[in-house]
Amino acid sequence: MSSDDIDDTSAPLIEHLAELRTRLIYALAAFVAAMVACFTVWNPIFNVLTHPICSALAERGQECGLYLIKLQEGFFVAIQISLVGGFALAFPFIAFQLWRFVAPGLYRSEKRAFLPFLLASPFMFILGGAFAYFIITPLAFDFFLGFQQVGTLGAEGGGASETAGITFHGSVQEYLSLTIKFILAFGLCFQLPVLLTLMGKAELVSAAGLSSVRKYAVVGILVLAAIVTPPDVITQVILFTVVYGLYEISILLVRRGEKVREKELRAQGLWFDDDEEEDGAVGQDSEGRA
């Protein structure tokens, strides 16, 4: 290979790396700006995140109070909220930068196929996070708070024994970590239709294949429900029902994509049924024997 050939092949690579660097700088700058913005309003964001536990405590006639176990805990809570909130706020711009980097290398048909998934992914994540916030976390906190008990004092000479009171005194950082875990877990679970449909578009999976492994999917979803949710049958059943429903929706979407692809190939004269392929193979075999 001559030096001219090396220069010709390295120039596009350098251009791609320069473009990637530019997009990463823009994405990082947007993330930092969004993180700073969230840091200035971390208290209102934290108040929104504590609404489920405050509602659960109010139903029991208890005051809503979380405690700073460590001196620096409040600062790290603000940083954690800023990081998560900043990424969520900057995600549309980060996704746009990813699209600007990838789009020039795609055909027009590929752009039309990829863009809906890029738009559906954040929507499904928000939907999963909202489902966790409004439905799962209230049920989970109600389950956890059910282990409290009121302490009693033994009466003198009455024979009644004293019982220790069990009251919730939560750590701010532990509560925030648990709530964010629920939101992230359900947001990721709701990406299942997007992921499987995209894999079906790329012909990595098929509707028939997904249907054939349905029993293994059921077992996997049950294990996921046991890991993500608290040891509460109600929340586990809800998560299993939702995720399994998303799995069945994914099969329908993949099947629909297969029908659309088959229709396009038939219109171009490039689609061959299995019977036609078998007849062609038999014909070729007969000619070979003759």
N, C-alpha and C positions, 0 to 999 in steps of 0.2 A: 504494500500500500504506500503510495507516494505521500509527500507532505501536503500536496494540494487536496488529496482525498481526505486526509485527517482534518484539515481546516474546514472542509465542506461539511463533515459530519459533526464536528465539535461546535460549530456556530449555532445550530438550532438548540443544542443542549444548553449552551450558555444562555441563550435567550429564554429558554424555559425556566432555568434556575433563577434568572433575574426577575422574571414575571412571578415566580413562586415567592421569592423574597419580598417583592412589593405587596403581594396579596397577604402574606403573613404579617407584614408590618402594619397594614391597614386593619387587619383583624385584631392584632394585639392592641393597637391604639384604641379601637372601639371597645375592646374588653376592659382596658384600664379606665377609660372614661366612664363606662357604665358602672364599673366597680366603685369608683369614687362617688358617683351620683348615688348609688345605693348606700354607701357608707354614711352619707349625710342624712339619710332618712331610715337608718336601720331600726330605730325605735318603732315607727309606725309599721314597718314590715314585720318586726317581731310581734307586735300586738295582734296583727292578723294571724300569724302562725300559732299564737297561743289561744286563739278563740275556741278551738275544740276542747282543750283541757279546761278552760275557764267555764264553758257551758256545762261540761260534765260535773265540775265541782259545784257550780251553782245549783244544779238539780239536787245535790246532796246537802245543800245549805252550808257549804264550806266557802271560805274566801279563796280567791285565786291568787296564789303566791308562789313564786319560784325563787330559789336561793342561789347566791353566788358562793359556791363551796370554796373556791380558790380566789385569791385577790385579783389575779389577772384574767379570770374566767370571763368577765364582762367584755373585756377588750377582744378576746378571741371569738366570742359569740358575734360581736359586731363584724369582725373580719370574715367569719364563716358566712354570715348573711350577705356580706358584700360580695364575696366570691361567687356564691350560688346565684344571687340576684343579678350580679353583673353579667355572668355568663348567659342567664336566661334573657336579660334585656338586650344583650349584644348578639344573640344567636341569629336573628334574621340578617343582620349585616355580615356576620361571619359566613353564613350560608351563601349569601350573595357573592362574597369574595371567592368562595369555593366554586360557585357556578361560573364566575367570570374567568377563573383559571381553567376549568374543565371544558366549558362550552366551545371554545375555538377548535378543539380537537374532535368534536362530534359532528356527525352528519345532521341534516335538518330533521330527519326521521328519528334519530337517536335523541336529539334535543327534546322533541315532542314526547318521547317515551320517558325520559329521565326527569323532566321538569315537574310533572305531577307528583312524583315520589318525593322530590325535594320540598314541595309545598305541603304534602300530606304528613310528613314526618313530624314537624313541630306542632301541627294541629292535633295529631294523635297523642303526642307527649303531653300537651296541655290538657287534653281530654282525660288522659290517665291520671295526671296529677290532680285535676279537679275531682275525679272520682275518689281518689285516696283521701283528699282533704275533706270533702263533704259527707262521705259515706263510711269509709273504712276507719279513719282516725277516731271519729266519735264512738264507733262500736268498740274499737280497741281500747280506748281510754276508759270507757264504761266497764269493760271487762277487767282491766287492771285495777281500777279504783274499787271494784267489788271486794277486794281482799282487805279493805280497811275494817276496823272494828272499834267500837266505842269502849274505852276503859271504864271499869267499875271499881268502887272501893268496897271492901268487905265490911259488913255491919258487925259491930261489937256483940259477940255472943250469939249472933244470928246464924252462924254456921256457913254464911255465904263466903265464897272465896273471891279474892281479888283477881281481876283480869287486866292484862296490859292493853292499853290502847294502841292501835296501829293506824297512823295518820300519814297521809302523803305529804312529804316535804321534798319537792323535786328540785334537782339541779337544773339550772338554766341550760347549760351546755348539753347535758344528757337528753333533756326533753327536745331541744332543737335538733340534735343528731337523730333521734328516733323519728321525729316528724319528717325531716328531710329524707330519711331512709324510706319511709312509706311513699312519699311523693315521687322520688326517683325510681323506686322499684316498680310502681304501677305505671309511671310514665314510660319506662322501658318495656314493660309487658305489653303495653298498647302499641308498641312498634311492630308487633308480630305480623299483622296483615301487610304492613308496608314492606317488611323484610321478605316475607314469603312471596308476595306478589312481584317484587323486583327480581327475586331469584327465578320465579316462573317466567318472567319476561326475558331473562337471560338464558332460559331453558336449562337451568340447573336443577330445578324440581318440576314435577308435574302433578296435576290434580289426582291422577291415579296413584302416583307414588305416595302423596300425602294421605290419601284415603287408606292405602294399604298399611300405613304405620300409625293409624289412628289409635290403636290400643296402647302403643308405646308412648304416644303423645299424651294420652290420658294419665299414664303413670308419671311422666315427667311433670305435667301440670300439677298433679297432686303433691309431688315432692316440692315443687316450687311454692305452692300454697302453704305447705307446712313450714318452709324456711322463712318466707317473707312475712307472713302474718303471725300474730300472737297465737298461743295455744288455745284458740277459741274456735269452736266448731262453726259458729255463724260466719265469722269473717273468712274462714278457710273455704267454706262452701260458696260464699259470694265470689271470692277470687277465682276459685276453680270454674264456676259457672261463667264468669266474664271471660277469662282467658280461653276456655274451651270454645265459647261462642266465637271469639275472635279467630280461633283456629279453623272453625267451620266456615267462617266468612272468608278466610284466606283461601280455602279450597275453592269456594265459589268464584272468587276473583281470579285465581289462577286458571280455572276452567274457562271463564269468560275470555281471558287473554288468549288461551289456546284456540278458542273458536274464532276470535278476530284474526289471529295469525293464519289459521287454516283458510279463512275466507280470502285473505289477501293473496296467499300462495295459490289458491285455486284460480283466482282471477288472473294471475300471471302464468298459469299453466305449469306451476312447479310443484303442485301437491299430488302425491300418489298414495292411494289407499293401500292397505296391507294386502287385500285380495289382488290388486293389480300388480303389486311387487312380486307376490308369489306366482302369479300366472307368467310374469316376465321371466322369473327364475326358472320355471318349468320349461318354458319355451326355449330358453338358452340351453338348458340341459339336453333337451331333445335334439336340438340342432347339433350340439357337441357330439352326442352319441351317433347321430346319423353320419 
